[in-house]
Amino acid sequence: MIEFLVHLDEQLFIFLNSHHWEWFDPIVDQSTKTITWVPLFAFLIYKIYKYDPKNSWWVFGGVALTILLADQATSTLMKPYFERLRPCHDPRWDGLIHTYGRCGGLYGFASSHAANTFGMTTFLNFKMKGKLKGFGWLYLYAFFVSYTRIYLGVHYPLDLLVGALVGVLAAWISWFLIVIVKREIVKNLLR
């Protein structure tokens, strides 16, 4: 069963990776870098802080905790444990796949980019639901950043799917911890 899933994953990767355009390569490469998204992050920080300056630090702390959990789960635990080569490091694909820029670390399961972007997006949607509108569109950002990893030849689709699920789980854990910690602090202040 696992071999069948891996085979499907590789075939889907080959299909998706084969659809590329030279003029689009530098745009996609730049889109995968954190610095490119600083204006978006600054806008989100501004909107969240403006909405509720007193409690915005809980949101920022929750996002930081989510990214810490997601990144450590994928980079420190999963990649060294599963040792699944990135497509760009796999000699079977030499000359068959499209790559652009650097390949990254040796292993790619699960994607930290997917975990971090889906984690941040999910946490913000949990925390800001009913308070600020429009956070749902961040899932497009997370999906686009994740897709760039296939386009650049550095991740298989399942690397991204599992990374996204790790991010969602990290967001849920962070949200749950923040709710409990906040409740305990308020309880202690009211004693």
C-alpha positions in Angstrom: 0.0 0.0 0.0 2.8 2.5 0.9 4.7 1.7 -2.3 1.5 2.4 -4.3 1.0 5.7 -2.5 4.7 6.7 -3.1 4.3 5.7 -6.8 1.2 7.9 -7.2 2.9 10.7 -5.3 6.0 10.5 -7.6 3.8 10.4 -10.8 1.7 13.4 -9.6 5.0 15.2 -8.8 6.4 14.5 -12.3 3.1 15.7 -13.9 2.9 18.9 -11.9 6.6 19.7 -12.1 6.6 19.3 -15.9 4.3 22.3 -16.2 6.7 25.3 -15.9 7.8 28.4 -17.8 11.3 29.8 -17.8 10.1 33.4 -17.4 8.2 32.3 -14.3 11.1 30.5 -12.6 12.6 33.6 -10.8 9.2 34.7 -9.7 8.4 31.3 -8.1 11.9 31.1 -6.6 11.5 34.6 -5.0 8.0 33.7 -3.8 9.3 30.8 -1.7 11.6 33.1 0.3 10.4 34.6 3.6 11.6 38.1 2.8 9.2 38.3 -0.1 6.3 38.0 2.3 7.4 40.6 4.9 4.9 43.2 3.6 2.1 40.7 4.1 3.3 39.9 7.6 3.6 43.6 8.4 0.1 44.2 7.2 -1.2 41.3 9.3 0.6 42.5 12.4 -0.8 46.0 11.8 -4.4 44.7 11.4 -4.2 42.4 14.5 -2.5 45.1 16.7 -4.9 47.8 15.5 -7.9 45.6 16.3 -6.9 44.7 19.9 -3.5 46.2 21.0 -3.8 44.7 24.5 -4.5 41.1 23.4 -2.5 41.1 20.1 0.5 39.7 21.9 -1.4 36.5 22.5 -2.0 36.2 18.8 1.7 36.9 18.0 2.9 34.5 20.6 0.5 31.8 19.3 1.8 32.2 15.8 5.4 32.0 17.0 4.6 28.9 19.0 2.8 27.3 16.1 5.7 27.9 13.7 8.1 26.6 16.4 6.1 23.4 16.8 5.5 22.9 13.1 9.1 23.6 12.1 10.6 21.4 14.8 8.3 18.5 14.0 9.2 18.5 10.3 12.9 19.5 10.4 14.1 17.9 13.6 11.9 14.8 13.9 10.3 13.8 10.5 13.0 14.6 8.0 15.8 12.7 9.8 13.5 9.8 10.7 11.9 9.2 7.3 15.0 10.1 5.2 13.0 10.6 2.1 15.2 12.2 -0.5 14.0 15.5 -2.0 13.2 15.0 -5.7 16.1 17.3 -6.7 18.5 15.0 -4.7 17.2 11.8 -6.1 19.4 10.5 -8.9 16.4 8.7 -10.5 15.1 12.1 -11.6 18.4 13.6 -13.0 17.5 15.3 -16.3 13.8 14.4 -15.9 12.5 17.1 -13.6 12.6 20.8 -13.6 14.6 22.5 -10.9 15.6 26.1 -10.3 17.8 27.6 -7.6 19.2 25.6 -4.7 17.8 22.3 -3.7 17.9 22.6 0.1 18.6 19.8 2.6 18.9 16.2 1.6 15.5 15.1 3.0 12.1 16.6 2.3 9.4 14.6 4.2 7.6 16.6 5.5 7.7 20.1 4.1 8.5 22.8 6.6 7.3 25.5 4.2 3.9 23.8 4.1 3.8 23.2 7.9 4.8 26.8 8.7 2.4 28.5 6.3 -0.6 26.3 6.9 0.1 26.5 10.7 0.2 30.3 10.7 -2.8 30.5 8.5 -4.8 28.1 10.6 -3.9 29.6 13.9 -4.8 33.1 12.7 -8.2 31.7 11.5 -8.8 30.0 14.8 -7.8 33.1 16.9 -9.3 35.8 14.8 -12.6 34.1 13.8 -15.5 36.5 14.3 -13.1 39.3 15.2 -11.5 40.3 11.9 -12.8 39.3 8.5 -10.7 38.1 5.6 -8.2 35.7 7.1 -9.6 32.8 5.0 -7.7 34.1 1.9 -4.5 33.3 3.7 -5.1 29.7 2.7 -4.4 30.8 -0.9 -1.0 32.2 0.3 -0.2 28.9 2.1 -1.3 26.8 -0.9 0.8 29.0 -3.3 3.9 28.8 -1.2 3.5 25.1 -0.9 3.0 24.6 -4.6 6.2 26.5 -5.4 8.0 23.7 -3.7 6.8 21.2 -6.4 7.4 23.7 -9.1 11.1 24.1 -8.0 11.6 20.4 -7.7 12.2 20.3 -4.0 9.1 18.5 -2.6 6.7 15.8 -3.6 2.9 16.5 -3.2 2.7 14.2 -0.1 5.5 16.1 1.5 3.4 19.1 1.3 0.1 17.5 2.3 1.7 16.0 5.4 3.5 19.2 6.2 0.2 21.1 5.9 -1.4 18.6 8.3 1.5 19.0 10.8 1.0 22.8 10.6 -2.8 22.5 11.2 -2.1 20.2 14.2 0.5 22.6 15.6 -1.9 25.5 15.2 -4.6 23.6 17.1 -2.2 22.7 19.9 -1.0 26.3 20.1 -4.5 27.7 20.1 -5.5 25.2 22.8 -2.5 26.1 25.0 -3.1 29.8 24.6 -6.7 29.4 25.6 -5.8 27.4 28.7 -2.9 29.7 29.8 -5.0 32.8 29.3 -7.9 31.3 31.3 -5.5 30.4 34.2 -4.0 33.9 34.2 -7.4 35.5 34.3 -8.5 33.1 37.0 -5.5 33.9 39.1 -6.0 37.7 38.7 -9.6 37.4 39.8 -8.8 35.6 43.1 
